[in-house]
Amino acid sequence: MPKQTLEQRKDAWIAKNSGRMRVIVCVGAGCLSSGAMKVYDKFNETIKAKGLDVKIFTLAETGCKGFCQMGPLVTIESLGVVYVKVQPEDVEEIVDKTLIGGAIIERLLYGKNAPRAGDIPFYKAQKRLMLNKCGSTDINDLDEYIATDGYFMARKAVREMTQEQICSEISASGLRGRGGAGFPTGKKWDFTCANQSDVKYIICNGDEGDPGAFMDRCVMEGTPHAVLEGMIIAAAAVGANKGIVYVRMEYPLAIKRLRAAIGQAHAAGILGKNIFDSKMDFDVEVMEGAGAFVCGEETALMASVEGRRGMPTLKPPFPAEKGLFGKPTVINNVETFATVPVIMQIGAQEYAKLGTEKSKGTKVFALTGHIAYSGLIEVPFGTTLRQIISEIGGGVVNDDDSNAGTDFKAVQIGGPSGGCLTAAHLDMPLDYDGLAAAGAMVGSGGLVVMNKQTCMVKIAQYFMQFTQNESCGKCTPCREGTRQMLALLTKITEGKAEMPDLELLEELAQSVRISSLCGLGKTAPNPIISTLKYFRDEYLSHVLHKRCPTNQCEALRKFKILPEACKSCSLCEKKCPVGAISGERGKPYIIDEEKCINCGLCEQACKFKAISRG
C-alpha cells in the first residue's frame, strides 16, 4: 500500500479533528511529577462514566508548556482557557462546567483576569517560536505534527534544494549553536559539506548535564519530531546518511518519546530508504549515554559513541573533517536542530530580525532558583535579565518563599561553565558576546537566580565540586587543578584560609583556564573567576574576618544563646576563653559576636542545649 503524502495526512487530520473540543494535559516532566497522568486518566474515566460522546473530546498528551511552577496544566483549546495546579478531584467539575457548560472556573485560573496563556505574565513577555508546538501538540500523533506543517521543510530540503542553498539559508539566519560557545551553524555545515566521503554523520547532542538545566530534555520530550526534522535538513545540507541522537540515560522519558517518534517516521517513509520518495537515505537511532558531563564535549561524545571511554581529544582535526569513525560529522545540540525547521518555514530574513546584531533569533532558558515562577522560557536575544526575572519569573523570593521583589543578588548563567552576574548586569542585553565580555556565557541556557541570602563562595564551591567530580581526568590542569581549587574553596568556607590561599586560588583558576585540554576544563574556573571579580568582599570576609556575611557557611556561623532555653547558669561564661559571654543571674546570657572565636566550648558546656550556631 503506497504511503500517504504529507498533504494527505494533514488534510485527513484536520478533517477528523475540525470542530472537536480538545483537552490538552501537559505531560512534561514538571507536570508529570505533580501528578499529570492521574489528571489525564481521570478525564478519560469521567467522560466514559458520564456516557458522553467521546468523539467530541480529544484528550492530548503534550510536552512541557514551560510554566512548571503551576503544574499540572490543563488547556481547554476551544476556549483558550488554561487551568493551573489541576488535581484529579477537579476533573469532574471541569467536565461539567467547562466542557459541557462552557463556563470558566475562576479558582483554577492563574488569576481572575488571566484565563488564557497570553494573559499570564509568564507567557506574555516571551517569544515562543521554537517552543510553539511544545505543549500544544500531541506527542503521540505524527499526523498532528504534520498538520502543523511539520516535515514539509524537511521534504523541501531533500527534494527541492541544493546543499549550498540549505547551508546558505541557515547562514543567512545567523543561527549559532545553542549548546555552548555559539559557533555559527551554517559555517559548521559548510565545512562538513565541503569534505567528500562515502559516509557522513549527523549527531544530535542531547547529553544535557548542567545543574538546573532542562531545556533539551523538554524539547526532546515535547516535540521530538522537530528534532528529527532538523536532523534531516542538516543531512540534506551536508550529504549525510546516518543520524544519532546521544541522550543521557537520566532522561528515560525523552529516550522513550524519541524512539517512538523515530518509529512513526519510519512507518511514514520520512526516515529510512528513499525518504520522501527521493534518492536520499537517512536513518536515525538513539544512543544512551552513561551520564558523564564531559560527554557533552563533542570529541568525548564521539569517543563514547564509538565504544571508547568518553574523553576529549585535541582539535584539529575538527569533526567536520574527521569526526565519528573518522568520517565528516555535524554535531549540534537539541535546540539548534529543533530551531532549523522554524527558520526554513518563516525564512532566514524574518528569523534574523529577532535578537541582536551578532546573536540572532531566540534562546530557550531554564529559569530556576530563588524565583517566584520557575520553568522553561524562550525569549529573543537582547532581552535583559531584569525582564526575565521580574516580568516572566515574577521576581525574586526569599528562602522562606516570601516574595521580596528587590532581593536579587546574582544569577548563574551557563551552568558550571558559566559565571555569576550581579545587579549591575540586570539591564544588559543577553547575547553571546555581551555575556562573554562580562565573564559568563550563554552555554546551554541554565539561569539560576539567587537572592541576598546566598553565599557566593559556597556557590563557587558547589559548581567546582560538580566540575571536579565530572572531570574525565585526561589532562593534568583540569584533573588536579579542579581538585586543588575545590580544596581551597573548602578551606575558605571553613574559615581556615589566609590571604596567600586566596591569591593562589585566583592564580590557579587562570592557569586551569588557559592550559586545560578541552572547553569544559577551560571554562571550569569561570564561577570562581566571576565571583572573585564581582563578590571579592565576600571572599575577604571569609578569609580576613572568618565570617560569612550571609551566615550560610556552617563552620563560620557564630554561636548564639537561645533566650527561651537559657537557665542563666553561667557555665558558658566560665568556659569562654576570650570573655565573649556575659550576663547576670535571672536573665539570658548573651554572646558578643565580635569577640567570639567560634571555638565551641560554650556549646559543649551548656547542659540545656541553649547554645547553637547561626
C-alpha positions as CSV (number, residue, x, y, z in Angstrom):
1,M,0.0,0.0,0.0
2,P,1.5,3.4,-1.0
3,K,2.4,5.7,1.8
4,Q,0.3,8.8,2.2
5,T,1.7,12.2,1.2
6,L,2.2,14.9,3.8
7,E,-0.7,16.8,2.3
8,Q,-3.0,13.8,2.6
9,R,-2.0,13.2,6.2
10,K,-2.5,16.9,7.0
11,D,-5.9,17.1,5.3
12,A,-7.1,13.8,7.0
13,W,-6.1,15.0,10.5
14,I,-7.8,18.4,10.0
15,A,-11.0,16.8,8.7
16,K,-11.1,14.3,11.6
17,N,-10.4,16.9,14.3
18,S,-12.1,20.0,13.0
19,G,-14.7,21.3,15.5
20,R,-13.7,18.8,18.2
21,M,-13.5,20.0,21.7
22,R,-9.9,19.5,22.8
23,V,-8.4,19.0,26.2
24,I,-4.7,19.3,26.5
25,V,-3.0,17.8,29.6
26,C,0.7,18.9,29.9
27,V,2.8,15.8,30.5
28,G,6.2,17.5,30.6
29,A,8.5,16.2,33.3
30,G,7.4,19.0,35.7
31,C,3.7,18.3,35.4
32,L,4.3,14.6,35.5
33,S,6.0,14.9,38.8
34,S,2.9,16.9,40.1
35,G,0.5,14.1,39.0
36,A,-0.5,15.0,35.5
37,M,-1.1,11.4,34.4
38,K,-3.6,10.9,37.2
39,V,-5.4,14.0,35.9
40,Y,-5.3,12.6,32.3
41,D,-6.6,9.2,33.4
42,K,-9.4,10.9,35.5
43,F,-10.5,12.8,32.3
44,N,-10.8,9.6,30.4
45,E,-12.7,7.9,33.3
46,T,-15.1,10.8,33.9
47,I,-16.0,11.2,30.2
48,K,-16.7,7.5,30.0
49,A,-18.7,7.4,33.3
50,K,-20.9,10.2,32.2
51,G,-21.7,8.5,28.9
52,L,-20.6,11.5,26.9
53,D,-19.9,11.1,23.2
54,V,-16.1,10.7,23.3
55,K,-15.7,11.9,19.8
56,I,-16.4,15.4,20.8
57,F,-13.4,15.3,23.1
58,T,-9.8,14.9,22.1
59,L,-7.5,14.3,25.1
60,A,-4.0,15.2,24.0
61,E,-0.8,14.3,25.9
62,T,1.7,17.1,25.2
63,G,5.2,18.1,26.2
64,C,6.2,20.8,28.6
65,K,4.3,24.1,28.4
66,G,7.0,25.8,30.4
67,F,5.0,27.0,33.4
68,C,6.4,24.2,35.6
69,Q,5.6,26.0,38.9
70,M,1.9,25.9,38.2
71,G,1.6,22.3,37.0
72,P,-0.4,20.2,36.3
73,L,-1.6,22.4,33.5
74,V,-4.8,21.7,31.5
75,T,-5.8,23.7,28.4
76,I,-9.3,23.8,27.0
77,E,-8.2,24.6,23.5
78,S,-11.6,25.7,22.0
79,L,-12.0,28.3,24.8
80,G,-8.3,29.1,25.1
81,V,-8.5,28.6,28.8
82,V,-5.5,27.4,30.9
83,Y,-6.2,25.9,34.3
84,V,-3.3,25.6,36.7
85,K,-2.5,23.2,39.6
86,V,-5.3,20.9,38.4
87,Q,-5.9,17.8,40.6
88,P,-7.9,14.7,39.8
89,E,-10.7,15.9,42.1
90,D,-11.1,19.0,39.9
91,V,-11.7,17.0,36.7
92,E,-15.4,16.3,37.1
93,E,-16.1,20.0,37.7
94,I,-14.1,20.9,34.6
95,V,-16.1,18.4,32.5
96,D,-19.5,19.6,33.8
97,K,-18.9,23.3,34.0
98,T,-16.4,23.9,31.2
99,L,-16.6,21.1,28.6
100,I,-20.4,20.8,28.8
101,G,-21.5,24.1,30.2
102,G,-18.9,26.4,28.6
103,A,-18.2,28.2,31.9
104,I,-14.8,29.2,33.2
105,I,-13.8,28.0,36.7
106,E,-12.1,31.0,38.2
107,R,-10.5,29.2,41.1
108,L,-8.4,27.1,38.7
109,L,-7.1,30.1,36.7
110,Y,-3.7,31.7,37.3
111,G,-5.5,34.9,38.0
112,K,-9.1,36.2,37.6
113,N,-8.0,38.3,34.6
114,A,-5.8,35.7,33.1
115,P,-7.9,32.9,31.7
116,R,-5.6,32.4,28.6
117,A,-1.9,31.7,28.2
118,G,-1.4,35.1,26.6
119,D,-2.9,36.8,29.6
120,I,-0.5,35.2,32.0
121,P,2.6,37.4,32.6
122,F,4.9,34.3,32.5
123,Y,3.9,33.8,28.8
124,K,3.2,37.4,27.8
125,A,6.8,38.6,27.8
126,Q,8.1,35.6,25.9
127,K,8.5,34.8,22.1
128,R,7.7,31.1,22.0
129,L,8.9,30.4,18.4
130,M,10.8,27.1,18.7
131,L,8.7,26.0,21.6
132,N,5.4,26.9,19.8
133,K,4.5,23.2,19.3
134,C,5.9,22.0,22.6
135,G,3.0,21.7,25.0
136,S,0.3,22.2,22.3
137,T,0.5,19.2,20.0
138,D,0.0,15.5,20.8
139,I,3.4,13.8,21.3
140,N,1.9,10.5,20.2
141,D,0.4,11.8,17.0
142,L,2.7,12.1,13.9
143,D,-0.2,13.4,11.8
144,E,-0.8,16.3,14.2
145,Y,2.8,17.4,13.8
146,I,2.4,17.1,10.0
147,A,-0.9,19.1,10.3
148,T,1.0,22.0,11.8
149,D,3.3,21.9,8.7
150,G,5.8,19.5,10.3
151,Y,8.2,17.8,7.9
152,F,7.2,20.0,5.0
153,M,10.5,21.9,5.3
154,A,12.5,18.6,5.5
155,R,10.8,17.4,2.3
156,K,11.6,20.7,0.6
157,A,15.2,20.5,1.6
158,V,15.5,16.9,0.4
159,R,13.7,17.2,-2.9
160,E,13.9,20.9,-4.0
161,M,17.0,22.5,-2.5
162,T,20.7,22.1,-3.2
163,Q,23.2,21.6,-0.4
164,E,24.6,25.1,-1.0
165,Q,21.1,26.6,-0.8
166,I,20.3,24.9,2.6
167,C,23.6,26.0,4.1
168,S,23.2,29.5,2.7
169,E,19.7,29.8,4.3
170,I,21.0,28.7,7.7
171,S,24.0,31.0,7.5
172,A,21.7,34.0,6.5
173,S,19.5,33.3,9.6
174,G,22.5,34.0,11.8
175,L,21.8,30.8,13.8
176,R,24.6,29.9,16.2
177,G,24.9,26.7,18.2
178,R,22.7,26.7,21.2
179,G,24.7,24.3,23.3
180,G,27.8,26.2,24.2
181,A,30.2,28.7,22.6
182,G,27.8,29.7,19.9
183,F,29.7,28.7,16.7
184,P,27.8,29.7,13.5
185,T,25.7,26.7,12.5
186,G,25.7,27.4,8.7
187,K,29.5,27.7,8.7
188,K,29.8,24.3,10.5
189,W,27.5,22.7,7.9
190,D,29.5,24.4,5.1
191,F,32.8,22.9,6.4
192,T,31.2,19.4,6.6
193,C,29.6,19.7,3.1
194,A,33.0,20.6,1.6
195,N,34.6,17.3,2.8
196,Q,33.9,14.4,0.5
197,S,33.1,11.0,2.0
198,D,31.0,7.9,1.2
199,V,29.6,8.2,4.8
200,K,28.7,11.3,6.8
201,Y,27.1,11.5,10.2
202,I,24.6,13.9,11.9
203,I,24.9,13.8,15.7
204,C,22.3,15.5,18.0
205,N,23.9,16.2,21.3
206,G,21.3,15.6,24.0
207,D,23.8,15.0,26.8
208,E,22.5,17.9,28.8
209,G,24.2,17.8,32.2
210,D,24.3,21.3,33.7
211,P,22.8,21.6,37.2
212,G,19.5,23.4,36.9
213,A,19.2,22.9,33.1
214,F,16.3,21.1,31.5
215,M,15.9,22.8,28.1
216,D,17.0,20.0,25.8
217,R,15.1,17.5,27.9
218,C,11.8,19.3,27.5
219,V,12.3,19.7,23.7
220,M,13.1,16.0,23.2
221,E,10.1,15.0,25.4
222,G,7.7,17.6,24.0
223,T,8.5,17.9,20.3
224,P,10.8,15.0,19.2
225,H,9.7,15.3,15.6
226,A,11.1,18.8,15.4
227,V,14.5,17.5,16.4
228,L,14.3,14.7,13.8
229,E,13.2,17.2,11.1
230,G,16.1,19.5,11.9
231,M,18.5,16.5,11.6
232,I,17.0,15.5,8.2
233,I,17.5,19.1,6.9
234,A,21.1,19.0,8.2
235,A,21.7,15.6,6.5
236,A,20.4,17.0,3.2
237,A,22.7,20.0,3.6
238,V,25.9,18.0,4.0
239,G,25.1,14.7,2.3
240,A,24.8,12.6,5.5
241,N,23.1,9.2,5.6
242,K,23.2,8.3,9.3
243,G,21.9,10.2,12.4
244,I,22.5,9.6,16.1
245,V,20.7,11.3,19.0
246,Y,23.0,10.9,22.0
247,V,20.9,11.2,25.2
248,R,22.0,10.8,28.8
249,M,20.4,7.8,30.4
250,E,18.9,10.0,33.2
251,Y,16.3,11.1,30.6
252,P,14.2,7.9,30.1
253,L,11.1,9.8,29.0
254,A,13.0,11.7,26.3
255,I,14.5,8.4,25.1
256,K,11.2,6.7,25.0
257,R,9.5,9.5,23.1
258,L,12.3,9.9,20.6
259,R,12.3,6.2,19.8
260,A,8.6,6.3,19.3
261,A,8.9,9.3,17.0
262,I,11.6,7.5,15.0
263,G,9.3,4.5,14.6
264,Q,6.5,6.7,13.4
265,A,8.7,8.5,10.9
266,H,10.0,5.2,9.6
267,A,6.5,3.9,9.0
268,A,5.6,7.1,7.1
269,G,8.7,6.9,4.9
270,I,10.2,10.0,6.5
271,L,13.2,8.1,7.7
272,G,14.9,5.1,6.1
273,K,15.5,4.3,2.4
274,N,14.5,6.9,-0.3
275,I,12.9,9.3,2.2
276,F,10.1,11.5,0.8
277,D,10.3,9.3,-2.4
278,S,13.7,10.7,-3.1
279,K,17.1,9.1,-3.8
280,M,18.3,10.1,-0.3
281,D,18.7,7.5,2.5
282,F,18.8,8.7,6.1
283,D,18.2,6.8,9.3
284,V,18.4,7.9,13.0
285,E,19.0,5.9,16.2
286,V,19.1,6.9,19.8
287,M,22.2,6.1,21.9
288,E,22.0,6.3,25.7
289,G,25.0,8.0,27.4
290,A,26.1,6.9,30.8
291,G,25.7,10.4,32.3
292,A,29.2,11.7,32.2
293,F,29.2,15.5,32.0
294,V,32.3,15.5,29.8
295,C,30.5,13.7,27.1
296,G,28.7,16.9,26.3
297,E,32.1,17.9,24.7
298,E,31.9,16.8,21.1
299,T,35.1,14.8,20.8
300,A,34.3,13.0,24.1
301,L,30.8,12.3,22.8
302,M,32.1,10.7,19.6
303,A,34.5,8.6,21.6
304,S,31.6,7.3,23.6
305,V,29.5,6.5,20.5
306,E,32.5,4.6,19.2
307,G,32.6,2.5,22.3
308,R,35.6,4.1,23.8
309,R,35.9,6.0,27.1
310,G,34.4,9.4,26.8
311,M,37.5,11.6,26.9
312,P,38.2,14.8,24.8
313,T,40.9,14.9,22.1
314,L,42.9,17.8,20.6
315,K,41.5,19.7,17.7
316,P,42.2,19.9,14.8
317,P,41.1,17.8,13.1
318,F,37.6,19.1,13.7
319,P,34.5,16.8,13.4
320,A,33.6,18.4,10.1
321,E,36.7,16.9,8.6
322,K,37.3,13.8,10.7
323,G,34.6,13.0,13.2
324,L,32.7,9.9,14.1
325,F,34.6,6.8,13.0
326,G,36.9,9.2,11.1
327,K,34.1,10.5,8.8
328,P,32.9,14.1,8.4
329,T,30.3,14.8,11.1
330,V,27.9,17.6,12.1
331,I,27.3,17.8,15.8
332,N,24.7,20.3,17.1
333,N,22.6,20.3,20.2
334,V,18.9,19.6,20.5
335,E,17.7,23.2,20.5
336,T,19.8,24.0,17.4
337,F,18.2,21.2,15.4
338,A,14.7,22.0,16.6
339,T,15.2,25.6,15.5
340,V,16.2,24.7,11.9
341,P,12.6,23.8,10.7
342,V,11.4,27.1,12.2
343,I,14.0,29.1,10.2
344,M,13.1,27.2,7.0
345,Q,9.4,27.9,7.5
346,I,9.5,31.6,8.3
347,G,12.6,32.4,6.2
348,A,16.1,33.3,7.2
349,Q,15.5,37.0,6.9
350,E,12.5,37.0,9.2
351,Y,14.3,35.0,11.8
352,A,17.3,37.3,11.6
353,K,15.1,40.2,12.5
354,L,14.9,38.8,16.0
355,G,17.7,39.2,18.5
356,T,20.8,41.4,18.3
357,E,23.3,42.1,15.6
358,K,25.6,39.1,16.3
359,S,23.1,36.9,18.2
360,K,20.1,36.3,16.0
361,G,16.8,34.6,16.9
362,T,15.5,33.3,20.2
363,K,17.0,31.3,23.1
364,V,15.4,28.8,25.4
365,F,16.4,29.2,29.1
366,A,15.7,27.0,32.1
367,L,14.7,29.6,34.8
368,T,15.3,28.2,38.3
369,G,16.5,29.2,41.8
370,H,15.1,31.9,44.1
371,I,12.4,32.9,41.6
372,A,8.6,33.1,42.0
373,Y,7.9,31.2,38.8
374,S,10.5,28.7,37.6
375,G,10.1,27.0,34.2
376,L,11.1,26.8,30.6
377,I,11.1,30.1,28.7
378,E,12.0,31.3,25.2
379,V,13.0,34.9,24.6
380,P,14.7,36.8,21.8
381,F,18.4,37.5,22.3
382,G,18.8,41.0,23.6
383,T,16.2,40.5,26.3
384,T,17.5,41.7,29.7
385,L,17.9,39.8,32.9
386,R,15.5,42.3,34.5
387,Q,12.8,41.4,32.1
388,I,13.3,37.7,32.6
389,I,13.4,37.8,36.4
390,S,10.8,40.5,37.0
391,E,8.3,40.1,34.1
392,I,8.5,36.4,33.4
393,G,9.8,34.9,36.6
394,G,7.6,37.1,38.9
395,G,10.5,38.4,41.0
396,V,13.0,37.1,43.5
397,V,11.8,35.2,46.6
398,N,13.4,34.7,50.0
399,D,14.4,31.3,51.3
400,D,11.1,31.2,53.1
401,D,9.3,31.6,49.7
402,S,8.1,35.1,50.6
403,N,8.3,37.4,47.6
404,A,10.9,40.2,48.3
405,G,10.8,41.5,44.8
406,T,14.1,43.5,45.0
407,D,16.1,40.9,46.9
408,F,18.2,40.0,43.9
409,K,21.8,39.2,44.4
410,A,23.1,37.3,41.4
411,V,22.3,34.9,38.6
412,Q,24.4,32.0,37.5
413,I,24.2,31.7,33.7
414,G,25.6,29.0,31.6
415,G,25.9,26.3,34.2
416,P,29.2,25.2,35.8
417,S,31.0,26.5,32.8
418,G,29.3,29.9,33.1
419,G,29.6,32.8,35.5
420,C,27.7,34.8,38.1
421,L,26.3,38.2,37.1
422,T,25.2,40.9,39.5
423,A,22.5,43.6,39.8
424,A,24.8,45.8,37.7
425,H,24.1,43.5,34.8
426,L,20.3,43.4,35.1
427,D,19.8,45.8,32.2
428,M,22.5,44.3,30.0
429,P,21.0,42.7,26.8
430,L,21.7,39.0,26.8
431,D,23.7,37.7,23.9
432,Y,26.8,35.6,23.2
433,D,29.4,38.5,23.0
434,G,27.9,40.6,25.9
435,L,27.9,37.7,28.3
436,A,31.4,36.6,27.3
437,A,32.7,40.2,28.0
438,A,31.0,40.1,31.4
439,G,32.8,36.8,32.3
440,A,29.8,34.5,31.7
441,M,28.4,32.6,28.7
442,V,25.1,31.5,27.2
443,G,26.0,27.9,27.5
444,S,23.1,25.6,27.1
445,G,20.8,28.1,28.8
446,G,20.6,27.5,32.5
447,L,19.6,30.6,34.5
448,V,19.8,30.1,38.3
449,V,18.6,33.2,40.2
450,M,20.0,33.8,43.7
451,N,18.7,36.1,46.5
452,K,20.8,38.1,49.0
453,Q,20.8,35.2,51.5
454,T,23.1,33.3,49.1
455,C,26.8,32.9,49.9
456,M,28.7,33.3,46.7
457,V,31.8,31.5,48.0
458,K,29.6,28.4,48.6
459,I,28.1,28.8,45.1
460,A,31.6,28.7,43.6
461,Q,32.4,25.7,45.8
462,Y,29.2,23.9,44.7
463,F,30.0,24.3,41.0
464,M,33.6,23.4,41.5
465,Q,32.6,20.2,43.3
466,F,30.4,19.3,40.3
467,T,33.2,20.0,37.8
468,Q,35.8,18.2,39.9
469,N,33.6,15.1,40.1
470,E,32.9,15.2,36.4
471,S,36.5,15.8,35.2
472,C,37.5,13.0,32.9
473,G,41.0,13.1,34.3
474,K,42.8,13.1,31.0
475,C,44.7,16.4,31.4
476,T,46.6,17.4,34.5
477,P,45.4,21.1,34.7
478,C,41.7,20.0,34.9
479,R,42.2,16.8,36.9
480,E,44.5,18.3,39.5
481,G,43.6,21.9,39.2
482,T,39.9,21.5,39.9
483,R,40.8,19.3,42.9
484,Q,43.1,22.0,44.3
485,M,40.6,24.8,43.6
486,L,37.9,22.8,45.4
487,A,40.2,22.3,48.4
488,L,41.0,26.0,48.6
489,L,37.3,26.9,48.4
490,T,36.5,24.4,51.2
491,K,39.3,25.9,53.3
492,I,37.8,29.4,52.8
493,T,34.3,28.3,53.8
494,E,35.7,26.6,56.9
495,G,37.4,29.8,58.0
496,K,40.9,28.2,57.7
497,A,42.2,30.2,54.8
498,E,44.6,33.1,54.8
499,M,45.3,35.7,52.1
500,P,48.0,33.6,50.3
501,D,45.3,31.0,49.8
502,L,43.0,33.5,48.1
503,E,45.9,34.6,45.9
504,L,46.7,31.0,45.0
505,L,43.1,30.3,44.1
506,E,43.0,33.2,41.7
507,E,46.3,32.2,40.1
508,L,45.2,28.6,39.8
509,A,41.9,29.5,38.2
510,Q,43.7,31.4,35.5
511,S,46.2,28.6,34.9
512,V,43.4,26.0,34.5
513,R,41.5,28.2,32.2
514,I,44.5,28.7,29.9
515,S,46.0,25.2,29.9
516,S,43.2,22.7,30.0
517,L,42.7,20.4,27.1
518,C,39.0,20.8,26.3
519,G,36.4,23.5,26.6
520,L,34.9,22.1,29.7
521,G,38.2,22.3,31.5
522,K,38.9,25.8,30.2
523,T,35.6,27.1,31.5
524,A,35.6,25.2,34.8
525,P,37.1,28.1,36.7
526,N,34.5,30.6,35.4
527,P,32.4,30.5,38.6
528,I,35.4,31.3,40.7
529,I,36.7,34.0,38.3
530,S,33.4,35.7,38.1
531,T,32.6,35.6,41.9
532,L,36.1,36.8,42.7
533,K,35.5,39.7,40.3
534,Y,32.1,40.7,41.5
535,F,31.9,39.4,45.1
536,R,35.5,39.7,46.3
537,D,34.3,41.4,49.5
538,E,32.6,38.1,50.5
539,Y,35.8,36.2,50.0
540,L,37.7,38.7,52.0
541,S,35.2,38.5,54.8
542,H,35.6,34.7,55.0
543,V,39.4,35.0,54.9
544,L,40.2,38.1,56.9
545,H,37.4,38.2,59.4
546,K,36.4,34.5,59.4
547,R,32.8,35.5,58.9
548,C,30.2,34.5,56.2
549,P,28.2,37.7,55.5
550,T,25.1,35.6,54.7
551,N,25.6,33.1,57.6
552,Q,25.4,30.2,55.2
553,C,28.8,28.6,55.9
554,E,28.2,26.4,58.9
555,A,31.8,26.5,60.2
556,L,31.7,30.3,60.3
557,R,28.3,30.7,61.9
558,K,28.6,32.5,65.2
559,F,27.2,30.9,68.3
560,K,24.0,32.3,69.7
561,I,22.3,31.8,73.1
562,L,18.6,31.0,72.8
563,P,16.9,33.2,75.4
564,E,14.0,30.9,76.0
565,A,16.3,27.9,76.8
566,C,19.0,29.8,78.8
567,K,18.9,29.0,82.6
568,S,21.5,31.7,83.5
569,C,23.7,29.1,85.0
570,S,26.9,30.9,83.8
571,L,28.7,27.7,82.8
572,C,29.2,29.0,79.3
573,E,30.7,32.3,80.6
574,K,33.2,30.4,82.7
575,K,34.3,28.2,79.7
576,C,34.7,31.1,77.2
577,P,38.5,31.7,76.7
578,V,38.1,35.2,75.2
579,G,35.4,36.7,77.5
580,A,32.8,36.9,74.8
581,I,29.9,35.8,77.0
582,S,28.3,38.0,79.6
583,G,25.1,38.1,81.7
584,E,23.6,38.1,85.1
585,R,21.6,35.6,87.2
586,G,17.9,35.5,86.3
587,K,18.4,36.9,82.7
588,P,19.5,35.1,79.5
589,Y,23.2,35.4,78.8
590,I,24.5,36.9,75.5
591,I,27.5,36.3,73.2
592,D,29.4,39.2,71.8
593,E,29.9,38.1,68.1
594,E,32.8,40.5,67.6
595,K,34.8,38.7,70.3
596,C,33.6,35.2,69.6
597,I,36.2,32.9,68.0
598,N,33.9,30.0,67.3
599,C,35.7,27.6,69.5
600,G,32.5,25.8,70.5
601,L,33.5,25.4,74.2
602,C,30.3,27.2,75.3
603,E,28.1,24.8,73.3
604,Q,29.9,21.8,74.9
605,A,29.5,23.3,78.4
606,C,25.8,24.1,78.2
607,K,23.6,21.3,79.7
608,F,20.3,22.8,78.4
609,K,21.0,23.0,74.7
610,A,20.6,26.7,74.8
611,I,23.5,27.5,72.5
612,S,23.6,26.8,68.8
613,R,25.2,28.1,65.6
614,G,23.5,30.7,63.4
